[in-house]
């Protein structure tokens, strides 16, 4: 199966009470994850914007940073992240991410279920 980029829905939303809005491009609908996940998206966070602090119970969320830099809050510990880094949060732990640079921060977000 191939989904052309122009057919992937894009929306701008405030996520988890974060700062500003982030752009989410859905790479696959939930149904295409066959009960193993609930999100697979290309996320763009503009400078000064963020995804707010939230938890993941009975699931794990992965962020793969494809471009830019930011500050990842890993269950209370703030860690700088940049292109190529992989962040993972699950098991009831919490996280957030903020673009602290002057350029867009782009990542792939994948949530897999237990």
N, C-alpha and C positions, 0 to 999 in steps of 0.2 A: 504494500500500500504506500502511496506517495500522496502527501498533502502539499500543495504548492503554497509558498509563503503568502501570496496574496489572498489565499482562502483561510488563513488563520485569523480568527477574530482578535482585535486589539481593543483594549479599553484602558482608560486612565482612571485610577481609583486611589482613595486614601486607604492604606492598608494598616489595620490593627492600631488605629489612632496615631500613625506615624506623621511626620512633618510633610506637608505638601501632598502631591499625588505622584504615583509611580505608574509607568506604562507597562501593561502586561499583554503579551502576545501569547495566546493559548496555542501550544504546539500540538496538543492532542486533547480531545474531550475526555472527561472522566470515564466514559463508557469504553474508550479505546485502551484504557489501562487494565481492563479485564479483572476488576476487583482487587488489584494489587497496589493501586495508588489512587490519589485523588487530584493531583496537580502536576502538570508538566508545562512550564512556561518560560519564555524569554522575558526577563524583567529589566527595564531601564529605569534607573533612579537618577534624577537630575541633581546637580550640586545643591546641598543644603536640605535635601529631601531624605526620607527614611521609610522603612517598614518598621512599625512599632513593635515593642516587646510583647511576645506571646509564647505560649507553651505548646508542646506536642506530646500528647498522651496516646499510646497505642499506634504511633506512627513516627516516622523519621523524615525530616526535611533536609535535603541537601541543597547547597548553593555552590555552583561552579562559577567562579568569577572569570568572565571572558574578556572584560575590558574595564580598566579603571581601578580606583582605590576607594577604600572606605573603612569604617570602624564597625567591627562585628562584636556584638555583645553576646558572649557565650555563657549563658546562665549566670550573669553578673560580672563576668570578667571581660573587659574591653580589649580587643585584639585588632591591630591594623591588618587589613587584608588587601591583596592586589591581584592582578591578572595571574591566572593559573592556580590560585588557591581553591581548596574545597572545604566547605564548612558543613558540618552535620549536627543536627539537634534532634533528639528523640528521648524516649524513656521518661517522659514527664518533665524534661528540662525545658528551659525557655531561651529565647534569643531575639535579636533585632539586628538590623543593619542600617547604617547611615552613610550617605555619600559625603565625605569630608573634603573632597577635592574640588577643583574647578572644572572638571570634565565629567560627562555622564559615566555612571557606573552600570555596567551590564552584567547580568548573571543568568544562568539557567537554574530554575528552581524545580525540584522534583520532590514530591511527597509520596513516600511508599508506606503501605499499611502493614501492621504486624500480622 
